[in-house]
């Protein structure tokens, strides 16, 4: 098992940094790091192809500022074009909301970590056979904790990651279903804190989550 996966299984949390201005990315990443977060995802905006280069720039600036201290990935990757942009920017993990076979195969061929999004057990199993390292349960709002537990009975070899609806209050309950990690956004990246550039609050919200894993 490589260092990325070993550390992810230990740290368990990846934060989705959607819509954050490029000039704020390093401050946000540093605030997350100070709160114990070691994984973050910078997603593409599918409705705005002109913004793809900005997504790449955000990944690059965090990698340059924090180096190996923060694992940075690209999110909402659904095309090979976006995969290539993310790879060139230095993304370590490629996250998708859907199971894109060509993206999974390209990611693994490049030696990067693959996390496609799946809804059904059949999709999950197929993605894993294609080489996915982690499987994003998406949309997680349609998969309640009871369903996750039921999926885990016959498919307990699948490394599932639950995105959506996770907070410091319920993260232990979510992880108790057997998922290997969670994806989080607004419960750490508070909208008002981002507007106010209140990085201390973001650090505190991150620490409230990571403290539950101690």
TIRO-2110 file (N, C-alpha, C; in Angstrom, 1 decimal):
// TIRO-2110
0.9, -1.2, 0.0, N, 1, A
0.0, 0.0, 0.0, CA, 1, A
0.9, 1.3, 0.0, C, 1, A
0.6, 2.2, -0.9, N, 2, A
1.4, 3.4, -0.9, CA, 2, A
1.1, 4.4, 0.2, C, 2, A
2.0, 5.4, 0.3, N, 3, A
1.9, 6.3, 1.4, CA, 3, A
0.6, 7.1, 1.4, C, 3, A
0.0, 7.4, 0.3, N, 4, A
-1.2, 8.2, 0.2, CA, 4, A
-2.3, 7.4, 0.8, C, 4, A
-2.5, 6.1, 0.4, N, 5, A
-3.5, 5.3, 1.0, CA, 5, A
-3.4, 5.0, 2.5, C, 5, A
-2.1, 4.7, 2.9, N, 6, A
-1.9, 4.5, 4.3, CA, 6, A
-2.3, 5.7, 5.1, C, 6, A
-1.9, 6.9, 4.7, N, 7, A
-2.3, 8.1, 5.4, CA, 7, A
-3.8, 8.4, 5.3, C, 7, A
-4.4, 8.1, 4.2, N, 8, A
-5.9, 8.3, 4.1, CA, 8, A
-6.6, 7.4, 5.0, C, 8, A
-6.2, 6.2, 5.1, N, 9, A
-6.9, 5.3, 6.0, CA, 9, A
-6.8, 5.7, 7.5, C, 9, A
-5.7, 6.4, 7.8, N, 10, A
-5.4, 6.9, 9.1, CA, 10, A
-6.2, 8.2, 9.4, C, 10, A
-6.1, 9.2, 8.4, N, 11, A
-6.7, 10.5, 8.6, CA, 11, A
-8.2, 10.6, 8.2, C, 11, A
-8.6, 9.8, 7.2, N, 12, A
-10.0, 9.5, 6.9, CA, 12, A
-10.9, 10.7, 6.3, C, 12, A
-10.3, 11.9, 6.2, N, 13, A
-11.2, 13.0, 5.8, CA, 13, A
-10.5, 13.8, 4.6, C, 13, A
-11.3, 14.0, 3.6, N, 14, A
-10.9, 14.8, 2.5, CA, 14, A
-11.9, 16.0, 2.4, C, 14, A
-11.4, 17.2, 2.3, N, 15, A
-12.3, 18.4, 2.2, CA, 15, A
-12.4, 18.9, 0.8, C, 15, A
-13.6, 19.1, 0.4, N, 16, A
-13.9, 19.6, -1.0, CA, 16, A
-13.9, 21.1, -1.0, C, 16, A
-13.0, 21.7, -1.7, N, 17, A
-12.8, 23.2, -1.7, CA, 17, A
-13.4, 23.7, -3.0, C, 17, A
-14.7, 23.9, -3.0, N, 18, A
-15.4, 24.3, -4.2, CA, 18, A
-15.7, 25.8, -4.1, C, 18, A
-15.4, 26.5, -5.2, N, 19, A
-15.7, 27.9, -5.3, CA, 19, A
-14.8, 28.9, -4.5, C, 19, A
-13.7, 28.4, -4.1, N, 20, A
-12.8, 29.3, -3.3, CA, 20, A
-11.9, 30.0, -4.3, C, 20, A
-11.8, 31.4, -4.2, N, 21, A
-10.9, 32.1, -5.1, CA, 21, A
-9.5, 31.7, -5.1, C, 21, A
-8.8, 31.7, -6.2, N, 22, A
-7.4, 31.3, -6.3, CA, 22, A
-6.5, 31.9, -5.2, C, 22, A
-6.8, 33.2, -5.0, N, 23, A
-5.9, 34.0, -4.1, CA, 23, A
-6.1, 33.6, -2.6, C, 23, A
-7.2, 32.9, -2.4, N, 24, A
-7.5, 32.4, -1.0, CA, 24, A
-7.1, 31.0, -0.7, C, 24, A
-6.7, 30.3, -1.8, N, 25, A
-6.5, 28.8, -1.6, CA, 25, A
-5.4, 28.4, -0.6, C, 25, A
-4.3, 29.1, -0.6, N, 26, A
-3.2, 28.8, 0.3, CA, 26, A
-3.7, 29.1, 1.7, C, 26, A
-4.3, 30.2, 1.9, N, 27, A
-4.8, 30.5, 3.3, CA, 27, A
-5.8, 29.5, 3.8, C, 27, A
-6.7, 29.0, 2.9, N, 28, A
-7.7, 28.0, 3.3, CA, 28, A
-7.0, 26.7, 3.6, C, 28, A
-6.1, 26.3, 2.7, N, 29, A
-5.3, 25.1, 2.8, CA, 29, A
-4.5, 25.1, 4.1, C, 29, A
-3.9, 26.2, 4.4, N, 30, A
-3.1, 26.3, 5.7, CA, 30, A
-4.0, 26.2, 6.9, C, 30, A
-5.2, 26.8, 6.8, N, 31, A
-6.2, 26.7, 7.9, CA, 31, A
-6.6, 25.3, 8.1, C, 31, A
-6.9, 24.6, 7.0, N, 32, A
-7.3, 23.2, 7.1, CA, 32, A
-6.1, 22.3, 7.7, C, 32, A
-4.9, 22.6, 7.3, N, 33, A
-3.8, 21.8, 7.8, CA, 33, A
-3.6, 22.1, 9.3, C, 33, A
-3.8, 23.3, 9.7, N, 34, A
-3.6, 23.6, 11.2, CA, 34, A
-4.7, 22.9, 12.0, C, 34, A
-5.8, 22.5, 11.3, N, 35, A
-6.9, 21.8, 12.0, CA, 35, A
-6.8, 20.3, 11.9, C, 35, A
-5.7, 19.8, 11.3, N, 36, A
-5.5, 18.4, 11.2, CA, 36, A
-5.9, 17.7, 9.9, C, 36, A
-6.3, 18.5, 9.0, N, 37, A
-6.7, 18.0, 7.7, CA, 37, A
-5.5, 17.8, 6.8, C, 37, A
-5.4, 16.7, 6.1, N, 38, A
-4.2, 16.4, 5.2, CA, 38, A
-4.6, 16.1, 3.8, C, 38, A
-5.9, 16.1, 3.5, N, 39, A
-6.4, 15.8, 2.2, CA, 39, A
-7.4, 16.9, 1.7, C, 39, A
-7.3, 17.4, 0.5, N, 40, A
-8.2, 18.3, 0.0, CA, 40, A
-8.4, 18.1, -1.5, C, 40, A
-9.6, 18.5, -1.9, N, 41, A
-10.0, 18.3, -3.4, CA, 41, A
-10.4, 19.6, -3.9, C, 41, A
-9.9, 19.9, -5.1, N, 42, A
-10.3, 21.1, -5.8, CA, 42, A
-11.1, 20.7, -7.1, C, 42, A
-12.4, 20.9, -7.1, N, 43, A
-13.2, 20.4, -8.2, CA, 43, A
-13.3, 21.3, -9.4, C, 43, A
-13.5, 20.7, -10.5, N, 44, A
-13.7, 21.4, -11.8, CA, 44, A
-15.2, 21.9, -11.8, C, 44, A
-15.4, 23.0, -12.5, N, 45, A
-16.8, 23.4, -12.7, CA, 45, A
-17.2, 23.1, -14.2, C, 45, A
-18.0, 22.0, -14.3, N, 46, A
-18.4, 21.5, -15.6, CA, 46, A
-19.1, 22.5, -16.5, C, 46, A
-19.8, 23.5, -15.9, N, 47, A
-20.5, 24.5, -16.7, CA, 47, A
-19.7, 25.6, -17.2, C, 47, A
-18.4, 25.6, -16.8, N, 48, A
-17.5, 26.7, -17.2, CA, 48, A
-16.1, 26.2, -17.6, C, 48, A
-16.0, 25.7, -18.9, N, 49, A
-14.8, 25.2, -19.4, CA, 49, A
-13.6, 26.2, -19.3, C, 49, A
-13.9, 27.5, -19.4, N, 50, A
-12.9, 28.5, -19.3, CA, 50, A
-12.2, 28.5, -17.9, C, 50, A
-12.9, 27.9, -16.9, N, 51, A
-12.3, 27.9, -15.5, CA, 51, A
-11.4, 26.8, -15.3, C, 51, A
-11.3, 25.8, -16.2, N, 52, A
-10.4, 24.6, -16.0, CA, 52, A
-9.0, 25.0, -15.7, C, 52, A
-8.5, 26.0, -16.4, N, 53, A
-7.1, 26.4, -16.1, CA, 53, A
-7.0, 27.0, -14.7, C, 53, A
-8.0, 27.7, -14.2, N, 54, A
-8.0, 28.2, -12.9, CA, 54, A
-8.0, 27.1, -11.8, C, 54, A
-8.7, 26.0, -12.1, N, 55, A
-8.7, 24.9, -11.2, CA, 55, A
-7.3, 24.3, -11.1, C, 55, A
-6.6, 24.2, -12.2, N, 56, A
-5.2, 23.7, -12.3, CA, 56, A
-4.3, 24.6, -11.5, C, 56, A
-4.5, 25.9, -11.6, N, 57, A
-3.7, 26.9, -10.9, CA, 57, A
-3.9, 26.8, -9.4, C, 57, A
-5.1, 26.5, -9.0, N, 58, A
-5.4, 26.4, -7.5, CA, 58, A
-4.7, 25.1, -7.0, C, 58, A
-4.7, 24.1, -7.7, N, 59, A
-4.0, 22.9, -7.3, CA, 59, A
-2.5, 23.1, -7.2, C, 59, A
-1.9, 23.8, -8.2, N, 60, A
-0.5, 24.1, -8.2, CA, 60, A
-0.1, 25.0, -7.1, C, 60, A
-0.9, 26.0, -6.8, N, 61, A
-0.4, 27.0, -5.8, CA, 61, A
-0.4, 26.3, -4.4, C, 61, A
-1.4, 25.4, -4.1, N, 62, A
-1.4, 24.7, -2.8, CA, 62, A
-0.2, 23.8, -2.7, C, 62, A
0.1, 23.0, -3.8, N, 63, A
1.2, 22.1, -3.8, CA, 63, A
2.5, 22.9, -3.6, C, 63, A
2.7, 24.0, -4.3, N, 64, A
3.9, 24.8, -4.1, CA, 64, A
4.0, 25.4, -2.7, C, 64, A
2.9, 25.8, -2.1, N, 65, A
3.0, 26.4, -0.8, CA, 65, A
3.2, 25.4, 0.4, C, 65, A
2.4, 24.2, 0.3, N, 66, A
2.4, 23.3, 1.4, CA, 66, A
3.2, 22.0, 1.1, C, 66, A
3.6, 21.8, -0.2, N, 67, A
4.4, 20.6, -0.5, CA, 67, A
3.8, 19.3, -0.1, C, 67, A
4.6, 18.5, 0.5, N, 68, A
4.1, 17.2, 0.9, CA, 68, A
3.2, 17.2, 2.2, C, 68, A
3.0, 18.3, 2.8, N, 69, A
2.2, 18.4, 4.0, CA, 69, A
0.7, 18.2, 3.7, C, 69, A
0.3, 18.5, 2.5, N, 70, A
-1.1, 18.4, 2.1, CA, 70, A
-1.2, 17.6, 0.8, C, 70, A
-2.1, 16.6, 0.8, N, 71, A
-2.4, 15.8, -0.4, CA, 71, A
-3.5, 16.6, -1.1, C, 71, A
-3.2, 16.9, -2.4, N, 72, A
-4.2, 17.7, -3.1, CA, 72, A
-4.7, 16.9, -4.3, C, 72, A
-6.0, 16.9, -4.5, N, 73, A
-6.6, 16.2, -5.6, CA, 73, A
-7.5, 17.1, -6.5, C, 73, A
-7.9, 16.6, -7.6, N, 74, A
-8.9, 17.2, -8.5, CA, 74, A
-10.2, 16.5, -8.3, C, 74, A
-11.3, 17.3, -8.3, N, 75, A
-12.6, 16.7, -8.2, CA, 75, A
-13.5, 17.0, -9.4, C, 75, A
-14.6, 16.3, -9.5, N, 76, A
-15.5, 16.4, -10.6, CA, 76, A
-14.8, 16.2, -11.9, C, 76, A
-13.9, 15.2, -12.0, N, 77, A
-13.2, 14.9, -13.2, CA, 77, A
-14.0, 13.8, -14.0, C, 77, A
-14.5, 14.3, -15.1, N, 78, A
-15.4, 13.3, -15.9, CA, 78, A
-14.9, 13.1, -17.3, C, 78, A
-13.9, 13.8, -17.7, N, 79, A
-13.3, 13.7, -19.1, CA, 79, A
-11.8, 13.5, -19.0, C, 79, A
-11.3, 12.9, -20.1, N, 80, A
-9.8, 12.7, -20.2, CA, 80, A
-9.1, 14.1, -20.2, C, 80, A
-9.8, 15.0, -20.8, N, 81, A
-9.2, 16.4, -20.9, CA, 81, A
-9.0, 16.9, -19.5, C, 81, A
-10.0, 16.8, -18.7, N, 82, A
-9.8, 17.3, -17.3, CA, 82, A
-8.8, 16.4, -16.5, C, 82, A
-8.8, 15.2, -16.8, N, 83, A
-7.8, 14.3, -16.1, CA, 83, A
-6.4, 14.8, -16.5, C, 83, A
-6.1, 15.1, -17.7, N, 84, A
-4.8, 15.6, -18.1, CA, 84, A
-4.4, 16.9, -17.5, C, 84, A
-5.4, 17.8, -17.4, N, 85, A
-5.2, 19.1, -16.8, CA, 85, A
-4.8, 18.9, -15.3, C, 85, A
-5.6, 18.0, -14.6, N, 86, A
-5.3, 17.7, -13.2, CA, 86, A
-4.0, 17.1, -13.0, C, 86, A
-3.6, 16.1, -13.9, N, 87, A
-2.3, 15.5, -13.7, CA, 87, A
-1.2, 16.4, -13.9, C, 87, A
-1.3, 17.3, -14.9, N, 88, A
-0.2, 18.3, -15.2, CA, 88, A
-0.1, 19.3, -14.0, C, 88, A
-1.2, 19.5, -13.3, N, 89, A
-1.2, 20.5, -12.2, CA, 89, A
-0.6, 19.9, -11.0, C, 89, A
-0.4, 18.6, -10.9, N, 90, A
0.2, 17.9, -9.8, CA, 90, A
-0.8, 17.2, -8.9, C, 90, A
-2.1, 17.0, -9.3, N, 91, A
-3.1, 16.4, -8.5, CA, 91, A
-2.6, 14.9, -8.2, C, 91, A
-2.8, 14.5, -6.9, N, 92, A
-2.4, 13.2, -6.5, CA, 92, A
-3.6, 12.2, -6.6, C, 92, A
-4.8, 12.7, -6.5, N, 93, A
-6.0, 11.9, -6.5, CA, 93, A
-7.0, 12.5, -7.5, C, 93, A
-7.6, 11.6, -8.2, N, 94, A
-8.6, 12.0, -9.2, CA, 94, A
-10.0, 11.5, -8.7, C, 94, A
-10.9, 12.5, -8.4, N, 95, A
-12.2, 12.2, -7.9, CA, 95, A
-13.3, 12.5, -8.9, C, 95, A
-14.2, 11.6, -9.1, N, 96, A
-15.3, 11.9, -10.0, CA, 96, A
-16.6, 11.6, -9.4, C, 96, A
-17.7, 12.3, -9.8, N, 97, A
-19.0, 12.1, -9.3, CA, 97, A
-19.7, 10.8, -9.9, C, 97, A
-19.1, 10.4, -11.0, N, 98, A
-19.6, 9.2, -11.7, CA, 98, A
-18.5, 8.2, -12.0, C, 98, A
-18.9, 7.1, -12.5, N, 99, A
-17.9, 6.0, -12.8, CA, 99, A
-17.5, 6.2, -14.3, C, 99, A
-16.4, 6.9, -14.6, N, 100, A
-16.0, 7.1, -15.9, CA, 100, A
-14.8, 6.1, -16.1, C, 100, A
-15.1, 5.0, -16.9, N, 101, A
-14.1, 3.9, -17.1, CA, 101, A
-12.8, 4.5, -17.6, C, 101, A
-12.8, 5.4, -18.6, N, 102, A
-11.6, 5.8, -19.3, CA, 102, A
-10.8, 6.7, -18.3, C, 102, A
-11.5, 7.4, -17.4, N, 103, A
-10.8, 8.2, -16.4, CA, 103, A
-10.1, 7.3, -15.4, C, 103, A
-10.8, 6.3, -14.9, N, 104, A
-10.2, 5.3, -14.0, CA, 104, A
-8.9, 4.7, -14.6, C, 104, A
-9.0, 4.2, -15.8, N, 105, A
-7.9, 3.6, -16.5, CA, 105, A
-6.7, 4.5, -16.7, C, 105, A
-7.0, 5.7, -17.1, N, 106, A
-5.9, 6.7, -17.3, CA, 106, A
-5.3, 7.1, -16.0, C, 106, A
-6.1, 7.2, -14.9, N, 107, A
-5.5, 7.6, -13.6, CA, 107, A
-4.6, 6.5, -13.1, C, 107, A
-5.0, 5.3, -13.2, N, 108, A
-4.1, 4.2, -12.8, CA, 108, A
-2.9, 4.0, -13.6, C, 108, A
-3.0, 4.2, -14.9, N, 109, A
-1.9, 4.2, -15.8, CA, 109, A
-0.8, 5.2, -15.5, C, 109, A
-1.3, 6.4, -14.9, N, 110, A
-0.4, 7.4, -14.6, CA, 110, A
0.1, 7.3, -13.1, C, 110, A
-0.3, 6.2, -12.4, N, 111, A
0.2, 6.0, -11.1, CA, 111, A
-0.5, 6.9, -10.0, C, 111, A
-1.6, 7.5, -10.4, N, 112, A
-2.4, 8.3, -9.4, CA, 112, A
-3.5, 7.5, -8.7, C, 112, A
-4.1, 8.2, -7.7, N, 113, A
-5.1, 7.5, -6.9, CA, 113, A
-6.5, 7.8, -7.6, C, 113, A
-7.3, 6.8, -7.8, N, 114, A
-8.6, 6.9, -8.4, CA, 114, A
-9.7, 6.8, -7.4, C, 114, A
-10.6, 7.8, -7.4, N, 115, A
-11.9, 7.7, -6.6, CA, 115, A
-13.1, 8.1, -7.4, C, 115, A
-13.7, 7.1, -8.2, N, 116, A
-14.9, 7.4, -8.9, CA, 116, A
-16.1, 7.4, -8.0, C, 116, A
-17.1, 8.1, -8.5, N, 117, A
-18.4, 8.1, -7.8, CA, 117, A
-19.3, 7.0, -8.2, C, 117, A
-19.9, 6.3, -7.3, N, 118, A
-20.8, 5.2, -7.6, CA, 118, A
-22.1, 5.2, -6.7, C, 118, A
-23.2, 4.7, -7.2, N, 119, A
-24.4, 4.7, -6.4, CA, 119, A
-24.9, 3.3, -6.1, C, 119, A
-24.7, 2.4, -7.1, N, 120, A
-25.2, 1.0, -6.9, CA, 120, A
-24.1, 0.1, -6.6, C, 120, A
-24.4, -1.0, -5.9, N, 121, A
-23.4, -2.1, -5.7, CA, 121, A
-22.7, -2.5, -7.0, C, 121, A
-23.4, -2.6, -8.0, N, 122, A
-22.9, -3.1, -9.3, CA, 122, A
-21.8, -2.1, -9.8, C, 122, A
-22.1, -0.8, -9.7, N, 123, A
-21.1, 0.2, -10.1, CA, 123, A
-19.9, 0.1, -9.2, C, 123, A
-20.1, 0.0, -7.9, N, 124, A
-19.0, -0.1, -7.0, CA, 124, A
-18.1, -1.2, -7.3, C, 124, A
-18.6, -2.4, -7.5, N, 125, A
-17.8, -3.6, -7.8, CA, 125, A
-17.1, -3.4, -9.1, C, 125, A
-17.7, -2.9, -10.1, N, 126, A
-17.1, -2.7, -11.4, CA, 126, A
-15.9, -1.7, -11.3, C, 126, A
-16.2, -0.6, -10.6, N, 127, A
-15.1, 0.4, -10.5, CA, 127, A
-13.9, -0.2, -9.8, C, 127, A
-14.1, -1.0, -8.8, N, 128, A
-13.0, -1.6, -8.0, CA, 128, A
-12.2, -2.6, -8.9, C, 128, A
-13.0, -3.3, -9.7, N, 129, A
-12.3, -4.2, -10.7, CA, 129, A
-11.5, -3.5, -11.7, C, 129, A
-11.9, -2.3, -12.1, N, 130, A
-11.2, -1.5, -13.0, CA, 130, A
-9.9, -0.8, -12.4, C, 130, A
-9.8, -0.9, -11.1, N, 131, A
-8.6, -0.4, -10.5, CA, 131, A
-8.8, 0.8, -9.5, C, 131, A
-10.1, 1.2, -9.3, N, 132, A
-10.3, 2.3, -8.3, CA, 132, A
-9.7, 1.9, -7.0, C, 132, A
-9.0, 2.9, -6.4, N, 133, A
-8.4, 2.8, -5.1, CA, 133, A
-9.4, 3.0, -4.0, C, 133, A
-10.3, 4.0, -4.2, N, 134, A
-11.4, 4.4, -3.3, CA, 134, A
-12.6, 4.6, -4.1, C, 134, A
-13.8, 4.4, -3.4, N, 135, A
-15.1, 4.5, -4.1, CA, 135, A
-15.9, 5.5, -3.4, C, 135, A
-16.2, 6.6, -4.1, N, 136, A
-17.0, 7.7, -3.6, CA, 136, A
-18.5, 7.3, -3.6, C, 136, A
-19.2, 7.2, -2.5, N, 137, A
-20.6, 7.0, -2.5, CA, 137, A
-21.3, 8.3, -2.9, C, 137, A
-21.9, 8.3, -4.0, N, 138, A
-22.5, 9.6, -4.5, CA, 138, A
-23.8, 9.3, -5.3, C, 138, A
-24.9, 10.1, -5.1, N, 139, A
-25.0, 11.1, -4.0, CA, 139, A
-25.2, 10.4, -2.7, C, 139, A
-24.5, 10.8, -1.7, N, 140, A
-24.6, 10.1, -0.4, CA, 140, A
-25.9, 10.3, 0.3, C, 140, A
-26.6, 11.4, -0.1, N, 141, A
-27.9, 11.7, 0.5, CA, 141, A
-28.9, 10.6, 0.2, C, 141, A
-28.7, 9.8, -0.9, N, 142, A
-29.6, 8.7, -1.2, CA, 142, A
-29.2, 7.4, -0.6, C, 142, A
-28.1, 7.4, 0.1, N, 143, A
-27.6, 6.2, 0.7, CA, 143, A
-27.5, 6.4, 2.2, C, 143, A
-28.5, 6.0, 3.0, N, 144, A
-28.5, 6.2, 4.4, CA, 144, A
-27.5, 5.2, 5.1, C, 144, A
-27.3, 5.4, 6.4, N, 145, A
-26.3, 4.6, 7.1, CA, 145, A
-26.7, 3.1, 7.1, C, 145, A
-28.0, 2.8, 7.2, N, 146, A
-28.5, 1.4, 7.2, CA, 146, A
-28.1, 0.8, 5.8, C, 146, A
-28.3, 1.5, 4.7, N, 147, A
-28.0, 0.9, 3.4, CA, 147, A
-26.5, 0.7, 3.3, C, 147, A
-25.7, 1.6, 3.8, N, 148, A
-24.3, 1.4, 3.7, CA, 148, A
-23.9, 0.1, 4.5, C, 148, A
-24.4, 0.0, 5.6, N, 149, A
-24.1, -1.3, 6.4, CA, 149, A
-24.5, -2.5, 5.6, C, 149, A
-25.7, -2.5, 5.0, N, 150, A
-26.1, -3.6, 4.2, CA, 150, A
-25.2, -3.9, 3.0, C, 150, A
-24.7, -2.8, 2.3, N, 151, A
-23.8, -3.0, 1.2, CA, 151, A
-22.5, -3.6, 1.7, C, 151, A
-22.1, -3.2, 2.9, N, 152, A
-20.8, -3.7, 3.4, CA, 152, A
-20.8, -5.1, 3.8, C, 152, A
-22.0, -5.7, 4.0, N, 153, A
-22.0, -7.2, 4.4, CA, 153, A
-21.4, -8.1, 3.3, C, 153, A
-21.9, -8.0, 2.1, N, 154, A
-21.4, -8.9, 1.0, CA, 154, A
-20.1, -8.2, 0.4, C, 154, A
-20.0, -6.9, 0.4, N, 155, A
-19.0, -6.2, -0.3, CA, 155, A
-18.0, -5.5, 0.7, C, 155, A
-17.6, -6.3, 1.7, N, 156, A
-16.8, -5.6, 2.7, CA, 156, A
-15.3, -5.4, 2.3, C, 156, A
-15.0, -5.8, 1.1, N, 157, A
-13.6, -5.5, 0.6, CA, 157, A
-13.5, -4.2, -0.1, C, 157, A
-14.7, -3.5, -0.3, N, 158, A
-14.7, -2.3, -1.1, CA, 158, A
-14.3, -1.1, -0.2, C, 158, A
-13.4, -0.3, -0.5, N, 159, A
-13.0, 0.9, 0.3, CA, 159, A
-13.9, 2.1, 0.0, C, 159, A
-15.1, 2.2, 0.7, N, 160, A
-16.1, 3.2, 0.4, CA, 160, A
-15.8, 4.5, 1.2, C, 160, A
-16.1, 5.6, 0.5, N, 161, A
-15.9, 6.9, 1.1, CA, 161, A
-17.2, 7.6, 1.0, C, 161, A
-17.8, 8.1, 2.1, N, 162, A
-19.1, 8.7, 2.1, CA, 162, A
-19.0, 10.2, 2.0, C, 162, A
-19.6, 10.8, 1.0, N, 163, A
-19.6, 12.2, 0.8, CA, 163, A
-21.0, 12.8, 1.1, C, 163, A
-21.0, 13.9, 1.8, N, 164, A
-22.3, 14.6, 2.0, CA, 164, A
-22.9, 14.3, 3.4, C, 164, A
-23.3, 15.4, 4.1, N, 165, A
-24.0, 15.2, 5.3, CA, 165, A
-23.2, 14.8, 6.5, C, 165, A
-21.9, 14.8, 6.4, N, 166, A
-21.0, 14.4, 7.5, CA, 166, A
-20.6, 15.6, 8.3, C, 166, A
-20.6, 15.6, 9.6, N, 167, A
-20.2, 16.7, 10.4, CA, 167, A
-19.4, 16.1, 11.6, C, 167, A
-18.9, 17.0, 12.5, N, 168, A
-18.2, 16.5, 13.7, CA, 168, A
-19.2, 15.8, 14.6, C, 168, A
-20.5, 16.1, 14.5, N, 169, A
-21.4, 15.4, 15.4, CA, 169, A
-21.7, 14.0, 15.0, C, 169, A
-21.6, 13.7, 13.7, N, 170, A
-22.0, 12.3, 13.3, CA, 170, A
-20.9, 11.5, 12.6, C, 170, A
-19.7, 12.0, 12.5, N, 171, A
-18.6, 11.4, 11.8, CA, 171, A
-18.3, 10.0, 12.4, C, 171, A
-18.3, 9.8, 13.7, N, 172, A
-18.1, 8.5, 14.3, CA, 172, A
-19.1, 7.5, 13.9, C, 172, A
-20.4, 8.0, 13.8, N, 173, A
-21.5, 7.1, 13.4, CA, 173, A
-21.3, 6.7, 12.0, C, 173, A
-20.9, 7.6, 11.1, N, 174, A
-20.8, 7.3, 9.7, CA, 174, A
-19.6, 6.3, 9.5, C, 174, A
-18.5, 6.5, 10.2, N, 175, A
-17.4, 5.6, 10.1, CA, 175, A
-17.7, 4.2, 10.6, C, 175, A
-18.6, 4.2, 11.6, N, 176, A
-18.9, 2.9, 12.2, CA, 176, A
-19.7, 2.0, 11.2, C, 176, A
-20.1, 2.5, 10.1, N, 177, A
-20.8, 1.7, 9.1, CA, 177, A
-19.7, 0.8, 8.3, C, 177, A
-18.5, 1.2, 8.4, N, 178, A
-17.4, 0.5, 7.8, CA, 178, A
-16.8, 1.2, 6.6, C, 178, A
-17.3, 2.4, 6.3, N, 179, A
-16.6, 3.2, 5.3, CA, 179, A
-15.2, 3.6, 5.7, C, 179, A
-14.3, 3.7, 4.8, N, 180, A
-12.9, 4.0, 5.2, CA, 180, A
-12.6, 5.5, 5.3, C, 180, A
-13.5, 6.3, 4.9, N, 181, A
-13.3, 7.8, 5.0, CA, 181, A
-14.5, 8.5, 4.6, C, 181, A
-14.4, 9.9, 4.7, N, 182, A
-15.5, 10.8, 4.4, CA, 182, A
-15.1, 12.0, 3.6, C, 182, A
-16.0, 12.5, 2.8, N, 183, A
-15.7, 13.8, 2.1, CA, 183, A
-16.6, 14.8, 2.8, C, 183, A
-16.0, 16.0, 3.1, N, 184, A
-16.7, 17.0, 3.7, CA, 184, A
-16.5, 18.4, 3.0, C, 184, A
-17.4, 19.3, 3.3, N, 185, A
-17.3, 20.6, 2.7, CA, 185, A
-17.8, 21.7, 3.6, C, 185, A
-19.1, 22.0, 3.6, N, 186, A
-19.6, 23.1, 4.3, CA, 186, A
-19.5, 23.0, 5.8, C, 186, A
-19.5, 21.8, 6.3, N, 187, A
-19.4, 21.7, 7.8, CA, 187, A
-18.0, 22.1, 8.3, C, 187, A
-17.0, 22.2, 7.4, N, 188, A
-15.7, 22.7, 7.8, CA, 188, A
-15.5, 24.1, 7.1, C, 188, A
-15.8, 24.2, 5.9, N, 189, A
-15.6, 25.4, 5.1, CA, 189, A
-16.9, 26.3, 5.2, C, 189, A
-17.1, 26.8, 6.4, N, 190, A
-18.2, 27.6, 6.7, CA, 190, A
-18.3, 28.8, 5.8, C, 190, A
-19.4, 29.1, 5.1, N, 191, A
-19.6, 30.1, 4.1, CA, 191, A
-19.3, 31.5, 4.7, C, 191, A
-19.8, 31.8, 5.8, N, 192, A
-19.5, 33.1, 6.4, CA, 192, A
-18.1, 33.3, 6.8, C, 192, A
-17.5, 32.2, 7.3, N, 193, A
-16.0, 32.3, 7.7, CA, 193, A
-15.2, 32.5, 6.4, C, 193, A
-15.6, 31.9, 5.3, N, 194, A
-14.8, 32.1, 4.1, CA, 194, A
-15.0, 33.6, 3.6, C, 194, A
-16.2, 34.1, 3.7, N, 195, A
-16.5, 35.5, 3.3, CA, 195, A
-15.7, 36.4, 4.1, C, 195, A
-15.6, 36.2, 5.4, N, 196, A
-14.9, 37.1, 6.4, CA, 196, A
-13.4, 36.8, 6.4, C, 196, A
-13.0, 35.8, 5.7, N, 197, A
-11.6, 35.3, 5.8, CA, 197, A
-11.2, 35.0, 7.2, C, 197, A
-12.1, 34.4, 7.9, N, 198, A
-11.9, 34.0, 9.3, CA, 198, A
-11.3, 32.6, 9.3, C, 198, A
-10.0, 32.5, 9.1, N, 199, A
-9.3, 31.3, 8.9, CA, 199, A
-9.2, 30.5, 10.3, C, 199, A
-9.2, 31.3, 11.4, N, 200, A
-9.2, 30.7, 12.7, CA, 200, A
-10.4, 29.8, 12.9, C, 200, A
-11.6, 30.3, 12.4, N, 201, A
-12.8, 29.5, 12.5, CA, 201, A
-12.7, 28.2, 11.7, C, 201, A
-12.2, 28.3, 10.5, N, 202, A
-12.0, 27.2, 9.6, CA, 202, A
-11.1, 26.1, 10.3, C, 202, A
-10.1, 26.6, 10.9, N, 203, A
-9.2, 25.7, 11.7, CA, 203, A
-9.9, 25.0, 12.8, C, 203, A
-10.7, 25.8, 13.5, N, 204, A
-11.4, 25.3, 14.7, CA, 204, A
-12.5, 24.2, 14.2, C, 204, A
-13.2, 24.5, 13.1, N, 205, A
-14.1, 23.5, 12.6, CA, 205, A
-13.5, 22.3, 12.1, C, 205, A
-12.3, 22.4, 11.5, N, 206, A
-11.5, 21.2, 11.1, CA, 206, A
-11.1, 20.4, 12.3, C, 206, A
-10.6, 21.1, 13.3, N, 207, A
-10.1, 20.4, 14.5, CA, 207, A
-11.3, 19.7, 15.2, C, 207, A
-12.5, 20.3, 15.2, N, 208, A
-13.6, 19.6, 15.8, CA, 208, A
-13.9, 18.3, 15.2, C, 208, A
-13.6, 18.2, 13.9, N, 209, A
-13.8, 16.9, 13.1, CA, 209, A
-12.6, 16.0, 13.4, C, 209, A
-11.4, 16.5, 13.3, N, 210, A
-10.3, 15.6, 13.5, CA, 210, A
-10.1, 15.1, 14.9, C, 210, A
-10.6, 15.9, 15.9, N, 211, A
-10.5, 15.5, 17.3, CA, 211, A
-11.4, 14.2, 17.5, C, 211, A
-12.4, 14.0, 16.6, N, 212, A
-13.3, 12.9, 16.8, CA, 212, A
-12.6, 11.6, 16.3, C, 212, A
-11.5, 11.7, 15.6, N, 213, A
-10.8, 10.6, 15.1, CA, 213, A
-9.6, 10.2, 16.0, C, 213, A
-9.3, 11.0, 17.0, N, 214, A
-8.1, 10.8, 17.9, CA, 214, A
-8.3, 9.5, 18.7, C, 214, A
END
